[in-house]
Amino acid sequence: MEETKIDKLRNELIKLREERSKIIFEKGMAAGENKDLRENFAYDYWFEKECQVTGRIARVREMIHDLSKKDKSPKSTHKRPANSEKVRGDYSPHKWL
């Protein structure tokens, strides 16, 4: 059976998640070695690696979503009734804004 693009991306996603869990473990070990994280080069290195892998995971998930979206045909288009009214009311911002 031939592997599709989505299957390849899903396998890559699994590998990236495993890699990220190892990186998080190493980052935790580096944080435990030197409690002052401002001067901990090893922690900074593993933090950057985690950010890179997290970005790659997000990109692969987006690619999977785009490919799966193309495969599905639109079932029905739901249209609003022409005479629908918008909800109007007073806007009160949150207390911290």
C-alpha atoms as one frame of an Amber mdcrd trajectory, in Angstrom:
protein
   0.000   0.000   0.000   1.372   3.365  -1.001   1.891   6.004   1.669   0.064
   9.270   1.014   1.348  12.771   1.729  -0.873  13.039   4.785   0.475   9.747
   6.181   4.057  10.952   5.681   3.271  14.208   7.447   1.574  12.368  10.319
   4.638  10.144  10.745   6.859  13.215  10.742   4.585  14.801  13.332   4.968
  11.764  15.599   8.769  11.917  15.283   8.816  15.657  16.012   6.677  15.199
  19.129   9.026  12.485  20.400  12.000  14.732  19.698  10.329  17.609  21.531
   9.676  15.471  24.611  13.385  14.563  24.727  14.332  18.215  24.318  12.015
  19.236  27.159  13.628  16.610  29.381  17.119  17.904  28.525  15.969  21.469
  29.157  14.710  20.445  32.589  18.014  18.750  33.382  19.898  21.893  32.335
  17.650  24.025  34.522  18.346  21.763  37.481  22.122  22.010  37.063  22.298
  25.782  37.376  19.451  27.487  39.215  20.259  30.912  37.745  18.612  30.641
  34.311  19.927  34.053  33.231  23.451  32.661  32.974  22.641  29.111  31.927
  23.847  28.547  28.364  22.660  24.920  28.232  19.139  25.941  29.233  19.074
  28.672  26.568  20.251  26.175  23.952  17.529  23.645  24.780  14.918  26.418
  24.988  15.794  27.545  21.449  15.701  23.942  20.201  12.254  23.513  21.764
  10.998  26.667  20.039  12.301  25.456  16.678  10.711  22.020  17.005   7.435
  23.538  18.219   7.387  25.777  15.135   8.045  22.799  12.866   5.213  20.893
  14.559   2.840  23.811  13.970   3.882  24.018  10.325   3.361  20.276   9.771
  -0.051  20.407  11.475  -1.022  23.306   9.215   0.097  21.350   6.135  -1.948
  18.326   7.252  -4.964  20.551   7.785  -4.591  22.117   4.339  -4.226  18.729
   2.621  -7.171  17.194   4.454  -9.262  20.253   3.648  -8.555  19.811  -0.076
  -9.510  16.142   0.006 -12.972  16.835   1.368 -15.601  18.068  -0.990 -17.978
  20.744   0.232 -21.116  19.041   1.482 -23.410  22.001   1.578 -23.174  25.718
   1.723 -25.071  27.204   4.597 -26.408  30.677   3.880 -27.885  33.125   6.317
 -31.376  34.351   5.757 -31.422  37.737   4.053 -33.445  39.400   6.801 -31.271
  38.392   9.736 -30.540  41.214  12.140 -27.263  41.781  13.873 -27.230  41.810
  17.613 -26.784  45.305  18.875 -25.964  46.319  22.376 -23.668  48.282  24.547
 -20.051  47.281  24.541 -18.481  47.445  27.962 -14.760  46.713  28.015 -13.260
  44.569  30.716 -12.095  46.323  33.841  -8.419  45.765  33.000  -8.644  47.428
  29.565
